[in-house]
Amino acid sequence: MDACCKDSPDGLSKEKFDKLCTDVFKIPKIFRDYLYIRIDGDKQGDAASKTISRAQIERFWRENDHDHTTPKKRVFTIFAKKNSQYIEKDDFKVLFSYLLEHHPGLEFLKATPEFQERYADTVVMRIFYTLDYNDDGKITFRDFNNSNLYEIFQQVSDEEDINKIRQYFSYEHFYVLYCRFWELDTDHDFLIDKEDFSRYEGHALSRKAVDRIFEQIPRKFKSG
């Protein structure tokens, strides 16, 4: 804490929270903005403070008993809304705002806002498909703790080439999915109906197979 705060007697700005994340909270720096917002009492936009004092940081640490929590628990606590027991899809907004602004592997997306949104939506849906075992739009700490998502976040934080992150975040993977979806979605309403899906792989699936898939959406198929 001393090393992070010694040169900022008037408090730390958000831009100086990278080191606080990695050296004090021991969490990936991509959660810098989340940490700042939580310590600042969830204030955002014009209401947000310009700097945060050491006393505020220490109070937040004590109130959340971070002497006795793991880095995974710290990430979950600041990721989810205050007093919430789970992460929801809209909790990812702050993360993608940071990544699209600061991650060198996504810098090219700054010129294409429409692809920023599609990329973010696809990554979030892939994460929830894997971790949201109850299909209720919520990721509990148990779900989070039993997954490798924290480790993936660490890779995203450390690796400049986003395409080397094979799970969830690869832009190349997103682009393949997006192009295939676009090919099937001939009216480009971002919805695939049975008629659209029947064209998959040159009408390779029978009508019965297509009907069966749509009956089971999103994740049934539990019979052995």
RAZIBEL-V208792 format. One record per residue. N is the residue number from 1. SS is DSSP state (helix for helix, strand for strand, loop for the rest). PHI is phi in whole degrees, 0 to 359 (* if undefined). D_CENTER is the distance of its C-alpha to the mean C-alpha in whole Angstrom. Layout:
# RAZIBEL-V208792
n->[N/N]
ss->[SS/SS]
phi->[PHI/PHI]
d_center->[D_CENTER/D_CENTER]
This chain:
# RAZIBEL-V208792
n->[1/2/3/4/5/6/7/8/9/10/11/12/13/14/15/16/17/18/19/20/21/22/23/24/25/26/27/28/29/30/31/32/33/34/35/36/37/38/39/40/41/42/43/44/45/46/47/48/49/50/51/52/53/54/55/56/57/58/59/60/61/62/63/64/65/66/67/68/69/70/71/72/73/74/75/76/77/78/79/80/81/82/83/84/85/86/87/88/89/90/91/92/93/94/95/96/97/98/99/100/101/102/103/104/105/106/107/108/109/110/111/112/113/114/115/116/117/118/119/120/121/122/123/124/125/126/127/128/129/130/131/132/133/134/135/136/137/138/139/140/141/142/143/144/145/146/147/148/149/150/151/152/153/154/155/156/157/158/159/160/161/162/163/164/165/166/167/168/169/170/171/172/173/174/175/176/177/178/179/180/181/182/183/184/185/186/187/188/189/190/191/192/193/194/195/196/197/198/199/200/201/202/203/204/205/206/207/208/209/210/211/212/213/214/215/216/217/218/219/220/221/222/223/224]
ss->[loop/helix/helix/helix/helix/loop/loop/loop/loop/loop/loop/strand/loop/helix/helix/helix/helix/helix/helix/helix/helix/helix/helix/helix/helix/loop/loop/loop/helix/helix/helix/helix/helix/helix/helix/helix/helix/helix/helix/loop/loop/loop/loop/loop/helix/helix/helix/loop/loop/loop/loop/strand/loop/helix/helix/helix/helix/helix/helix/helix/helix/helix/helix/loop/loop/helix/helix/helix/loop/loop/helix/helix/helix/helix/helix/helix/helix/helix/helix/loop/loop/loop/loop/loop/loop/strand/strand/loop/helix/helix/helix/helix/helix/helix/helix/helix/helix/helix/helix/helix/helix/helix/loop/helix/helix/helix/helix/helix/helix/helix/helix/loop/helix/helix/helix/helix/helix/helix/helix/helix/helix/helix/helix/helix/helix/helix/helix/helix/helix/helix/helix/loop/loop/loop/loop/loop/loop/loop/strand/strand/helix/helix/helix/helix/helix/loop/loop/loop/helix/helix/helix/helix/helix/helix/helix/helix/helix/helix/loop/loop/loop/helix/helix/helix/loop/loop/loop/loop/loop/loop/helix/helix/helix/helix/helix/helix/helix/helix/helix/helix/helix/helix/helix/helix/loop/loop/loop/loop/loop/loop/loop/loop/loop/helix/helix/helix/helix/loop/loop/loop/loop/loop/loop/loop/loop/loop/helix/helix/helix/helix/helix/helix/helix/helix/helix/helix/loop/loop/loop/loop/loop/loop/loop/loop]
phi->[*/303/296/285/256/298/264/227/298/267/111/264/279/302/295/262/276/303/292/297/300/283/267/256/277/58/234/300/293/293/261/307/292/301/298/299/298/295/294/276/75/66/278/224/64/294/280/291/286/286/219/234/279/298/299/295/296/294/295/299/299/293/298/259/52/287/295/239/241/273/305/300/293/296/298/299/297/275/287/287/298/305/67/270/260/204/261/245/301/287/291/278/301/295/299/288/300/292/298/290/270/241/283/298/285/241/301/296/284/300/274/228/304/295/282/302/295/295/298/300/301/293/299/297/296/294/296/292/299/276/261/276/295/268/54/246/75/224/247/278/295/299/301/296/292/274/256/256/298/300/295/295/302/296/297/300/292/265/264/283/269/298/285/278/273/292/266/73/264/301/291/299/297/303/294/297/299/296/295/295/299/297/296/283/276/294/269/52/261/61/224/250/262/298/295/299/293/296/277/302/52/65/62/288/265/288/301/297/295/297/301/297/297/290/293/265/301/267/205/262/44/262/288/280]
d_center->[27/30/29/26/28/32/32/30/33/32/28/25/23/19/20/22/19/18/21/20/17/18/22/22/19/18/14/12/13/10/10/13/13/11/14/17/16/17/20/21/21/18/20/18/20/24/24/22/24/25/25/25/27/28/29/26/24/26/27/23/23/26/25/22/24/22/25/25/21/19/16/14/16/15/11/11/14/12/9/11/14/17/19/17/17/13/10/10/8/9/8/4/7/8/6/7/10/10/9/12/14/14/13/17/16/14/17/19/17/18/21/20/18/18/16/13/13/13/11/8/9/10/7/6/10/10/8/10/13/13/12/13/17/19/17/17/14/13/12/14/15/17/14/12/15/17/14/13/9/10/13/10/8/12/13/10/12/15/16/17/17/14/16/17/13/15/12/9/9/13/14/17/16/14/18/20/18/18/22/23/22/24/27/27/26/29/29/26/25/22/23/25/28/30/32/30/28/32/32/30/31/34/35/35/34/36/36/36/33/31/33/32/28/28/29/27/24/21/22/25/27/28/32/33]
